[in-house]
């Protein structure tokens, strides 16, 4: 056998050398206010490997409150937080270097349910009634109070029984009130027991910035873009293959009745609670924050051009 010529030998050795390691994914931590079915786009992105495909490894933490989730971002212990954008707007108005980078929930995900024998005709039917609702501050109760005001009423015209978020079905089903203001999946839990939905805020208000991804203004642009790209891919998948969204929800909420989980996801898909993309329009943001301004929780609208990072959104939605 003839020895290899030097040029061929060099080529052979080059091919035989170990290949360089692939570039490691970017890393990020997201702090969610709660484990909530509203945040399903996040869970789909994680469980379906869409963040990894976007080049980022994401760790999820649960803060227990929106203010705590946002504080994690401000202190740089997390790169992103998920909660209502009003928390970010209030913090920004006080000088915190934060803004919004992506949509998560684009409908006012709150409903009013009543006992099946309740004589509902319109909002004025609630006068004098006991209403089970979430403990303030929470958007469900805020929206309900705004609804009363829009109909010439106030909280003095009803008796509010405020309970910890997620526990609204208990006193409602126990007969302590014939009306409740509900989030999902509590809504479909009581519907499964025979209660009826009489008013849906998603239909009443249309596009409404309800929950969003927040970040520091100085967030690493590559990390933010990869995260927003992953969220966009998740939202697209949810609309293209709703069964996968339902499957992820059942996995994320294993203690709930699977039929309730499926009904809740389908309701929020059908009523456009989940957004069509990560985009947040100025109209949706204005409407969402107007509720907080009306209640005195926020002094004024933030400057949309600087409050919403459209650069990340535009790149993520290009061609999608």
C-alpha positions, 0 to 999 in steps of 0.5 A: 500500500502506497503511503498517503501523499502529504496533502491527502494525509492533511485532509484525512487528519482534518476530517478525523479531528473532533468536530467543534462543539455546537454553540450553547443555547442562550439562558433565561429565567422567567418569573410568572405571577402564578401558575395560571391557565392564562399563561398557556403560551408560555407552557406550550413554548416550554413543553413543545421545545419551542424555546430550544428551537429558538436558541434559548433555554428557559427556566420558569419560576413562580413568584406568587404575586405580580409585584414579586415577579416584576421585582425579580426582573428589576433586581436581575434575578430573572430576565422576564416576568409574566403578569398584567402590564399595569404592574409594569406601567406603575413601576415604570411611572415610578422610574423602574427601567422596565417595559413590555416585550410580548403579548400573552393574553389579549382578551379581558379573561373574566366572566360573570356566572350565576346560579341557573335560577338567577333572573338575569336581564342585564347588569342592573340585575345585580343590584342588591346581590351578593357577589363572589369575586377575587380579593383585590387587587386583581383585574377580575374585581377591577373590571367588575367595579368598572362595569358597575360604574359604566351602568350607573352603579357602584360597589355600594349597590352590591355586597362583595365577598372577596376571596383568595384567587382561585377559590371563587367556586367554593362559596359560589357553589355552596350557595353563599351567593348567586353570582360570581366573577370568575377567571378560568378554570374556575368558570368551567368548574362551576359551569360543569356543576350547572351554573350559567355564564351571563356576561363575558368581558372578552366579548364586551371589550375585544382586544385588551392587554390583559397579561404580557411579558415584561423585561428590563430596558437593558435586557440582552437583545439576543436573549429577548429576541429568542424568548419572544420568537419562542412565544410567537412559535407557541402561539402559532402552534396553539392556533394551528393544533389546538389539541396540542394546547389542550394536551399541554394544559392537562399536563400543567394542571394534572389535578383538574378534571381533564374535561374542565381543562379542555373546556376552559382552553377551548373557551379562551381560544374561541373568545380570543383570550389567547392572542393571534401573535405576540403583538400588542396594539396600542388600542389594546394596551390603552384599553387595558390600562384605562381600567387601572386609571379609572380605578386610580391605580395608575396616574396616566397612560405610558408612552406606547412607543417606549413602553412596548418594545416593537423591535422584538415583536416585529422581528418575531412576527415577520412572515408569520 
